[in-house]
Amino acid sequence: MNKITVVGAGRVGESTAQFIATQDLCREIALLDINEGAASGAALDIQEDAPLFKFDTRLSGSADPEIMADSELIIITAGIPRKPGMSRSDVMEVNVKVTDQIIANTLKYAPDAMMLFVSNPVDILTYRAWKKTGWDRNRIFGQAGVLDSTRMASFISLETGYSSMDIDAMVLGGHGDSMVPMMRYTTIAGIPISNFLDQEKIDDIVTRTRNGGAEILALRQNSSAFAAPAAAVSVMVDAIVNDRKRILPSVAILDNEYGCNDMAIGVPTVLGKNGMEKIIELDLNKQEQSDFDSSVDQVKNDLAVLATL
C-alpha cells in the first residue's frame, strides 16, 4: 500500500503508526490531528527510530486535513476517550461529531480510500460512516473483535501457562459489556478450551474479557488502553495490505447475516486487499444465539440514540 492516514495522534494513533511503520506496511503514513504539534511530533519521533527498526516508511504530521490526500486507508482513532466509570456509549455524542468531520474530509481528499474505525463506540461510528458515505460495506469496517479476542487469549495463556502463540480465540458482538466470547470456538493448539479449564475458570475469563478495557482504564486512571488496540489494528492492516484473506473478527455492516440488517456489529470476516471481503456465519447454539441477540439489542439501543443526534 502506498499511503495510510491515521486520524488522531494520541496514544492509540501514535502506537498504531509505530506498528504499521515498523512492519513496513506502506510507503507513507500521514498523522492528522487537530493539534499540529502532536501530529508532527509523533511523526518525527517515529521516523527517528527507522534506522533501529529497519523500515523505510516515511511519516508526516499535520492539522490540515489535506494531508489525507490520496490515502488508500484511513484509520480513525480520534475522539474523546473514556474515563473511569464511563461506558463506550457515554462518549458517543462527542465522537459522532468528530467522526462526521473526518468523513467529510475523507470524501473531499481521499474518496477512494477504505476506512477502519477504532474510536468508540466503534459499532456506531462504523455504521455512521457507512450511512454518510454511501460506500459499499467492504470499504468501511471497525476494529474490536481482534482486540477482544487477543485479550481473551492472553487471559487463557496466563491461566493455563501455555504459550499464547498456540491459542486461538473468537469474540463476537458489540464492543462493550455485551460482547460474546465464543468459548466453543476457542482452542489451544486446536484442542477445545474445555479440555484445559473447568467451567468456573472459563466463566471468569469471559467476565474478564468483557471488562478488559475497563480493567486497564481503572488501573491507569489517566489513560485507556493503547498498545493492544494499536497492535490489533496493525494485524488488520497487514491482512489488507498483503491480501492474506485472514479470518478476523471485525465490526462489519450486516446485510441479513446472523438475522440482522442495517447495522454494524462484530462478526468473523475475511480481510484482504478489498477490505472486508466476506462475512463468515457461524452456527450458534441456543446460548450463543441468546448472548448475540442481547448484544445486538444493545447496539440497536445506541443506534436509536444516534438517530437523535
TORMAR-604687 format. One line per 4 residues: number of its first residue (from 1); their letters; for each residue x, y, z of C-alpha. Coordinates in pm, 1 decimal, padded with zeros to 6 digits. Each point is the difference from the previous one (the first is absolute). Example, Ala and Ser with C-alpha at 12.3 -4.5 7.8 and 13.67 -1.06 7.14 Angstrom:
% residues 2
1	as	01230.0/-00450.0/00780.0 | 00137.0/00344.0/-00066.0
% end
This chain:
% residues 309
1	mnki	00000.0/00000.0/00000.0 | 00129.1/00344.6/-00083.5 | -00159.3/00228.3/00263.1 | -00190.5/-00039.4/00325.1
5	tvvg	-00138.3/00284.0/00211.1 | -00044.4/-00039.3/00374.4 | -00247.0/00255.2/00134.4 | 00073.6/00082.7/00360.9
9	agrv	00356.3/00025.9/00129.9 | -00076.0/-00101.0/00356.3 | 00136.3/-00313.9/00157.3 | -00203.5/-00241.6/-00213.6
13	gest	00069.6/00191.0/-00320.1 | 00371.6/00038.5/00065.4 | 00036.9/-00366.3/00098.8 | -00193.7/-00104.7/-00309.5
17	aqfi	00231.2/00200.7/-00223.1 | 00301.1/-00151.0/00176.6 | -00116.3/-00358.8/-00053.5 | -00089.5/00059.4/-00365.2
21	atqd	00328.3/00174.9/-00072.4 | 00208.7/-00262.6/00177.0 | -00155.1/-00269.0/-00220.1 | 00051.4/00206.7/-00317.8
25	lcre	-00367.0/-00044.1/-00092.3 | -00008.0/00313.2/-00214.7 | 00229.7/00255.4/-00157.9 | -00147.1/00302.3/00176.8
29	iall	-00190.3/00065.6/00322.3 | -00175.8/00331.4/00061.2 | -00100.9/00090.5/00354.7 | -00289.5/00244.5/00022.8
33	dine	-00098.1/00168.8/00325.3 | -00166.4/00326.5/00098.7 | 00320.1/00065.7/00194.7 | 00263.7/00073.0/-00264.2
37	gaas	00285.9/-00061.6/00240.8 | -00135.9/-00333.5/00117.1 | -00020.7/-00136.6/-00354.1 | 00332.4/00139.9/-00120.0
41	gaal	00181.5/-00096.5/00319.0 | -00129.6/-00355.9/-00003.7 | 00090.8/-00040.1/-00366.1 | 00353.8/00126.3/00056.4
45	diqe	00048.1/-00210.0/00312.7 | -00097.2/-00318.2/-00185.3 | 00205.8/00097.8/-00305.1 | 00310.4/00026.0/00214.1
49	dapl	-00019.2/-00364.1/00106.1 | -00003.8/-00121.4/-00362.9 | 00373.5/-00086.2/-00001.0 | -00048.3/-00207.5/00315.2
53	fkfd	-00303.4/-00192.1/-00120.8 | 00121.0/-00009.7/-00362.1 | -00300.2/00146.9/-00181.2 | -00027.0/00241.2/-00291.7
57	trls	-00349.6/00136.7/00060.5 | -00013.9/00380.3/-00008.7 | -00211.9/00177.9/00259.7 | -00144.7/00349.2/00015.8
61	gsad	-00246.1/00178.4/00224.8 | -00236.7/00293.4/-00035.1 | -00320.5/00164.0/00120.0 | -00098.5/00063.0/-00362.5
65	peim	-00234.1/-00273.0/-00129.9 | 00153.5/00039.2/-00344.9 | 00274.8/-00228.9/00130.7 | -00249.0/-00284.3/-00057.5
69	adse	00016.1/00047.8/-00377.7 | 00035.2/-00320.5/-00201.1 | -00007.1/-00224.8/00305.7 | -00113.8/-00354.3/-00065.6
73	liii	-00095.1/-00067.1/00361.9 | -00123.9/00238.5/00269.8 | 00033.5/-00125.7/00358.4 | -00212.1/00196.8/00247.0
77	tagi	00122.3/00015.1/00359.5 | -00112.7/00359.7/00069.7 | -00256.4/00096.2/00259.7 | -00029.6/00024.0/00376.3
81	prkp	00100.8/-00309.7/00197.0 | -00195.1/-00153.6/00282.0 | 00066.2/00097.4/00358.5 | -00031.2/-00241.6/00292.2
85	gmsr	-00363.8/-00096.7/00050.9 | -00104.5/00095.7/-00354.2 | -00130.8/-00243.3/-00257.8 | 00097.0/00014.4/-00367.2
89	sdvm	-00347.7/00133.8/-00075.9 | 00053.8/00295.2/00234.5 | 00241.3/00162.2/-00246.7 | -00234.4/-00039.9/-00296.5
93	evnv	-00131.7/00353.2/-00044.6 | 00340.5/00168.3/-00012.2 | 00162.4/-00271.3/-00209.1 | -00281.5/-00001.5/-00255.9
97	kvtd	00067.9/00370.0/-00062.9 | 00371.4/-00071.3/-00034.2 | -00073.1/-00287.4/-00237.0 | -00230.1/00207.4/-00218.6
101	qiia	00281.8/00247.5/-00063.0 | 00243.4/-00280.5/-00079.3 | -00249.9/-00151.0/-00243.7 | -00040.6/00336.2/-00174.7
105	ntlk	00376.9/00038.8/-00031.8 | 00036.1/-00354.6/-00129.0 | -00260.7/00055.3/-00268.5 | 00183.0/00315.4/-00104.4
109	yapd	00361.1/-00115.2/00008.3 | -00003.0/-00381.4/-00016.6 | -00327.9/-00106.9/-00162.0 | 00139.2/-00334.9/-00115.4
113	amml	00135.5/-00106.6/00338.4 | -00117.4/-00263.6/00244.9 | -00081.8/00099.3/00359.1 | 00094.4/-00197.1/00311.8
117	fvsn	-00158.7/00123.7/00322.8 | 00161.4/-00036.0/00341.3 | -00169.7/00283.9/00190.2 | -00291.5/-00085.0/00228.3
121	pvdi	-00278.7/-00089.4/-00017.5 | 00154.1/-00178.1/-00297.7 | -00313.1/-00185.2/-00113.1 | -00196.6/00324.4/-00015.5
125	ltyr	00271.5/00207.4/-00166.1 | 00057.1/-00268.1/-00264.3 | -00370.8/00000.4/-00077.9 | -00007.2/00381.0/-00006.8
129	awkk	00279.6/00011.1/-00257.8 | -00171.5/-00259.3/-00218.3 | -00323.5/00199.8/-00002.7 | 00173.6/00335.2/-00054.6
133	tgwd	00226.8/-00114.3/-00283.7 | -00237.1/-00233.8/-00183.7 | 00301.7/-00222.1/-00071.3 | -00008.8/-00375.9/-00043.2
137	rnri	00025.5/-00170.2/00335.4 | 00332.6/-00167.3/-00080.5 | 00170.4/00342.1/00020.3 | -00112.4/00087.8/00354.4
141	fgqa	00068.9/-00223.2/00299.5 | 00109.7/00020.5/00360.9 | 00250.7/-00145.3/00239.7 | -00131.5/-00165.8/00312.1
145	gvld	-00014.7/-00377.0/-00029.8 | 00373.2/-00038.7/-00064.3 | 00072.7/00195.1/00317.8 | -00263.0/-00178.8/00208.3
149	strm	00116.2/-00337.7/-00130.0 | 00365.6/00066.1/00075.1 | -00090.9/00114.3/00348.6 | -00185.6/-00324.7/00058.0
153	asfi	00289.2/-00201.5/-00142.6 | 00238.5/00182.2/00236.1 | -00216.6/-00079.9/00301.0 | -00015.4/-00365.7/-00105.3
157	slet	00377.8/-00010.5/-00034.1 | 00045.4/00154.5/00343.9 | -00245.0/-00246.4/00154.7 | 00127.8/-00315.9/-00167.5
161	gyss	00368.1/00081.4/-00031.7 | -00000.6/-00105.9/-00364.8 | 00152.0/00204.9/-00280.0 | -00216.3/00281.2/-00127.2
165	mdid	00120.2/-00087.2/-00350.4 | -00205.8/-00321.1/00011.8 | -00323.5/00165.2/00112.9 | -00273.7/00095.3/-00247.1
169	amvl	-00292.2/00195.0/00143.3 | -00315.7/00146.6/-00151.2 | -00217.7/00282.4/00134.1 | -00313.9/00123.4/-00176.9
173	gghg	-00262.0/00266.8/00061.4 | 00018.0/00362.7/00099.6 | 00320.5/00144.5/00141.8 | -00120.8/00040.9/00354.3
177	dsmv	-00130.0/-00182.8/00303.8 | -00233.2/-00204.6/-00221.1 | 00277.8/-00143.8/-00220.2 | -00025.2/-00374.7/-00057.9
181	pmmr	00314.7/-00204.0/00074.3 | -00040.4/-00319.1/-00204.1 | 00157.6/-00261.7/00222.4 | -00122.1/-00286.3/-00221.9
185	ytti	00215.8/00142.0/-00279.2 | 00299.9/00070.1/00225.5 | 00287.6/-00249.1/-00003.8 | 00354.3/-00069.2/00112.2
189	agip	00194.3/-00165.9/-00282.7 | -00335.2/-00091.4/-00155.3 | -00125.5/-00166.1/00320.6 | -00322.2/00145.3/00151.2
193	isnf	00058.6/00216.9/00303.5 | -00233.5/-00221.2/00206.2 | 00275.4/-00262.8/00001.8 | 00220.1/00231.6/00205.0
197	ldqe	-00227.9/00208.6/00221.2 | -00310.7/-00072.9/00205.4 | -00317.5/00200.1/-00052.2 | 00062.3/00228.4/00297.0
201	kidd	00338.4/00107.1/-00140.1 | -00149.0/00042.3/-00346.3 | -00277.2/00220.1/00140.2 | 00258.9/00213.1/00181.3
205	ivtr	00192.7/00049.7/-00324.9 | -00319.9/00096.0/-00182.3 | -00074.6/00263.7/00263.3 | 00355.2/00132.6/-00004.1
209	trng	-00005.9/00021.4/-00380.4 | -00320.2/00203.5/00004.5 | 00158.9/00237.9/00248.6 | 00346.5/-00003.7/-00156.5
213	gaei	00006.0/00362.8/-00107.1 | -00161.1/00121.9/00322.7 | 00256.5/-00193.8/00205.3 | 00288.8/00181.9/-00166.2
217	lalr	-00179.2/00334.6/00026.1 | -00059.9/-00053.0/00371.7 | 00366.2/-00082.9/00055.7 | 00145.8/00283.4/-00208.5
221	qnss	-00263.6/00257.8/00100.7 | 00132.2/00261.1/-00243.9 | 00005.9/-00211.8/-00316.2 | -00191.1/-00278.2/-00168.5
225	afaa	00179.8/-00288.5/-00171.6 | 00209.3/00083.6/-00304.4 | 00269.9/-00263.6/-00062.3 | -00227.6/-00298.7/-00055.7
229	paaa	-00257.6/00198.6/-00204.1 | 00276.2/00130.1/-00227.4 | 00148.2/-00347.0/-00041.2 | -00344.9/-00132.9/-00090.2
233	vsvm	-00036.2/00268.7/-00266.8 | 00338.4/-00088.8/-00146.6 | -00108.0/-00363.1/-00037.6 | -00304.6/00112.3/-00198.1
237	vdai	00210.1/00235.3/-00213.7 | 00247.5/-00278.6/-00072.2 | -00284.8/-00225.2/-00115.8 | -00123.3/00269.3/-00238.7
241	vndr	00334.7/00121.8/-00130.5 | 00127.2/-00352.8/-00066.0 | -00336.3/-00136.4/-00116.7 | 00027.3/-00284.9/00249.8
245	kril	-00372.0/-00088.0/00003.0 | 00023.1/-00035.9/00377.8 | -00308.9/-00086.6/00200.0 | -00011.0/00264.8/00270.9
249	psva	-00290.3/00122.7/00214.5 | -00077.6/00353.2/-00115.9 | -00281.7/00251.4/00027.0 | -00187.1/-00040.2/-00327.9
253	ildn	-00320.6/00125.3/-00155.1 | -00247.7/-00288.7/00001.2 | -00232.3/-00073.9/-00288.5 | -00218.2/-00282.2/00132.5
257	eygc	00295.9/-00190.8/00148.1 | -00071.7/-00133.9/00347.3 | -00361.0/00107.0/-00052.0 | 00098.8/00367.3/00011.7
261	ndma	-00025.1/00283.1/-00248.6 | 00097.2/00367.9/-00020.2 | 00236.9/-00000.8/00297.0 | 00367.3/-00048.0/00085.4
265	igvp	00124.6/-00257.8/00250.3 | 00294.5/-00230.1/00055.0 | -00002.8/-00322.9/-00203.1 | 00265.6/-00223.3/-00161.6
269	tvlg	00110.2/00160.2/-00325.8 | 00247.3/-00067.1/-00278.0 | 00243.9/00289.3/-00037.3 | 00192.0/00043.8/-00324.6
273	kngm	00101.9/00261.2/-00253.3 | -00360.9/00110.4/-00048.8 | -00057.4/00052.8/00370.8 | -00278.8/-00196.3/00165.5
277	ekii	-00045.7/-00254.7/-00276.9 | -00234.1/-00250.6/00163.4 | -00192.1/-00071.7/00318.9 | 00028.2/-00349.7/00146.6
281	eldl	-00324.3/-00122.4/00157.8 | 00055.1/-00234.8/00293.1 | -00254.4/-00255.7/00114.1 | -00097.3/00132.1/00343.7
285	nkqe	-00148.7/-00218.2/00269.9 | -00292.2/00117.7/00210.0 | 00207.9/00177.5/00265.9 | 00233.2/00162.2/-00253.3
289	qsdf	-00295.9/00122.8/-00202.6 | -00162.3/00142.2/00310.9 | 00319.8/00181.8/00097.0 | 00045.4/00130.7/-00353.9
293	dssv	-00360.4/00122.1/-00010.4 | 00055.8/00187.8/00325.8 | 00306.4/00164.9/-00149.3 | -00197.6/00092.5/-00311.1
297	dqvk	-00267.0/00158.2/00220.0 | 00263.4/00213.8/00172.9 | 00136.1/00123.1/-00333.5 | -00355.2/00072.7/-00117.3
301	ndla	-00055.4/00207.2/00314.9 | 00306.2/00205.5/-00086.8 | -00119.7/00033.6/-00359.9 | -00327.9/00138.1/00131.2
305	vlat	00199.2/00265.1/00189.0 | 00203.7/00067.6/-00313.4 | -00318.7/00076.9/-00191.2 | -00065.4/00290.8/00237.7
309	l	00341.3/00162.4/-00050.1
% end
